[in-house]
Amino acid sequence: MKDVSAWIKTKTDPQHLKHKTNTHPNKQNEMGGKFHKKRGGAQMRIIPLGGLEEVGKNIMAIEYGQDIIIIDCGMSFAGPEMLGVDYIVPDVTYLKERRRNIRGIVFTHGHLDHIGAIQYILPQLGNPPLYATKLTAGLIKNRLREFALDKSAHIHEYDEFSKLKLGAFEIGFFRVNHSIPDGMGIFVKSPAGNIVHTGDFKFDHSPAIDKPANMQRIAEIGRQGIDVLLIDSTNATKPGFCRSELDIANNLEEIIEKTKGRLIIASFSSLIGRINQICNIAVKHNRKVFLSGRSMIENMKLAEDLGYTTYPKGFVKKIGPHVSSIPPSQTIILTTGAQGETLSALTRMAMGDHARVKIKEGDTVVISASPIPGNELAIVNVINNLWAQGAKVITSGDMDIHTSGHAHQEEIKLMYSLIKPKCYVPIHGELFMRMGHVEMIKKIADPRMHIAMLQNNGDILEVGRQGCRKSKQKIPANDILIDGLGFGDIGSRVIQDRKIMSTDGVLLILFQAYAETKRIVSEPDIISRGFVYVKESQEIAQETKKVAQKAFEQITQDNRKIGLKDLKNELARHISRFIRKRLGREPMIIPIVMYI
C-alpha cells in the first residue's frame, strides 16, 4: 500500500469530508516563522518532562496563562548500568510549584510508560482530576490501590466522543490503534492555537479487540486547523506498515494447532487483545488456558470485569496445583517474562524455580514479543535455559508472532496527511528515532511546514501569534530513581558507588588507636568483599596493612587535631593510590577508626 494519498481518499473522503485542506499562507522552514492568525492573550507553552530522551517515562505539560493540563504520567525501566534501581519517574518540580494551576491529567492509554508514575506524582501535584478511558482508568485504579491512593483519587472516564473543558482548554479525542485497547489521540484547543497529540498509535484494520482507528474523525480534526502536531516516533525509522494483529493471531493458531505437547506462551501482560485472541483459539482447539505471573492475572481479571474479553466467562484460570492433572496436549500456559525479567514467571520456569511449572521434554515455549533494547542478553539466557531443559523455543525471529503497537513510516505519513499541521514535533523516542523521523517526514511534507525539534526533556515549545518556536528557557527534568520504597533519595553518587563495588569490590580497613596520642594499638584489620586479590594473596594483604598503618601514623603525626572525617578521607586516598599502582584496581575503600 505505497500510494498513501490515494488510499486516504478512498477511506476518508465521503461527501462531508471533501473540503479544501488547510493552507499555509506563509512559507516555513525548520527555524520557525509566522503562520498563526493573530490572537490576543498569552502564549501557550508545550513542555515535555519525559519521553524525549528515552522510550518511556512519557509526560507532557501544556500551559496557557494560569491553566495547565498534563498528558500522561509514565515511568521507564532502569538499564543494567543503574544497579539496584527498579525504575525511573519524571521530575515534576516545575508542576509541583504550580499545582494550583493544574486542571487535570489526561491519559492516552494504559501502558506503564504512560501511567506507571501516577502513584508517585499524584500526591506531589495536589491530587488533580484524572481523565482516562474505561480500561485505562481501571489500570490506574489498580496501581493507586497498591499505595492506598485509590479512595482519594478523582478519576473520570471519557470515550472517543467526550468533550472536556479544563480551564482555557477544550479537549476532544480520536480513536487510534495500539497494542492495548482504548488507545486515544488528544485534540486540544486553546486561545493560542490547536494541538493534536497522537499518543502511541498505529493504523490496524483488523485489530484484536478495538475497532480500527477513526480516520474520519482524525480528518475532521485536521480540517479545523492544527497548529502543532505532537507525534509518536518510536518506529519512525522502520519502513512500511505494522503487521496487523490478525496476522499474528493466524500464526499463533498455526502453532497451537500443530503443537502436540504442552504450550507455554510468554507475552506482555498488557497485550490484552492478543491474549484474548489466544484464549479464543484455545477454545477452538480444546485447550485449557492457565495464567502465570501477577500482572498477567490482574490485567486479565480487570479486562474480564470491564468487558474487554470475548472468550467464555470462567474459561481462563489462574495456575494452580490442578494444572498437572490436565493432559499436556490440552494445556496452554500464558505467562509473563517475555523480556527475561529476573523474577518473572518464565525466568523462574527456565531456572527450575517455578512452583507449578517444571519444563520437560516435549514442551514448546513461544515468546510473543520483541526484545526491548537492553534486554537481549537476559532473554538469550532464558532461552538457553529452556532449551537445556528440553523445551522447544519459538521466537519472533523464527516467525511473525509479534507486532509493534507503534506506527511505521507509512502510517506516520498517513497521520501527517490527515492532520496537515503547521508545526510538526516528533515525540516519544530516543534522539536517533526522532532525527530519523524528521528526515523521513521532510521528504513528503509541505516545505512551508515548520518542524520543531525539541532535543531534551524540559525543552519548551512556545505557540502564539508569532508562530511556533523553541524557547531559550529550559525546565529542570531530571531522572527520579525509584529504589525499593525509596523515592528520589538515590543519586548519582550511590550508583557510582554500586558500580565500583560490583567491579572492583570493597575493602574495609579497621584501625584501633588511643584517643589522646593517636598512636595505633595494633596493625589494621582488613575485611574484603569482591576484592579477590586480597583473598588470593596474603602478600598483598600484608602490604596493604603496612601502607594503611604507615599512612595513619604519618597523617596523625602531621596533624594531631585532625578531625575524624578528614582522617578517613586521607586514609582512603593513600590506600587507594597504593592499590591502583600495585594492582591496577580501584575498590571502594572504607576506613573505620575506633579510638580507645
QUIDAZI-V559810 format. One record per helix or strand of 2 or more residues. SS is the DSSP state (H for helix, E for strand). FROM is the first residue (numbers start at 1). TO is the last residue. If there is no record, write none. Layout:
# QUIDAZI-V559810
SS,FROM,TO + SS,FROM,TO
This chain:
# QUIDAZI-V559810
H,4,12 + H,15,17 + E,44,50 + E,59,64 + E,67,71 + E,75,77 + E,87,90 + H,93,96 + H,99,101 + E,102,106 + H,112,115 + H,118,124 + E,130,132 + H,134,145 + E,155,157 + E,164,166 + E,169,175 + E,184,190 + E,193,197 + H,215,222 + E,228,232 + H,245,258 + E,263,266 + H,272,284 + E,288,292 + H,294,306 + E,316,318 + H,321,325 + H,328,330 + E,331,335 + H,345,350 + E,364,367 + H,376,388 + E,392,394 + H,409,419 + E,423,427 + H,431,442 + E,450,451 + E,459,464 + E,467,474 + E,479,483 + E,486,487 + H,492,504 + E,506,513 + E,525,529 + H,532,536 + H,538,558 + H,564,583 + E,588,595
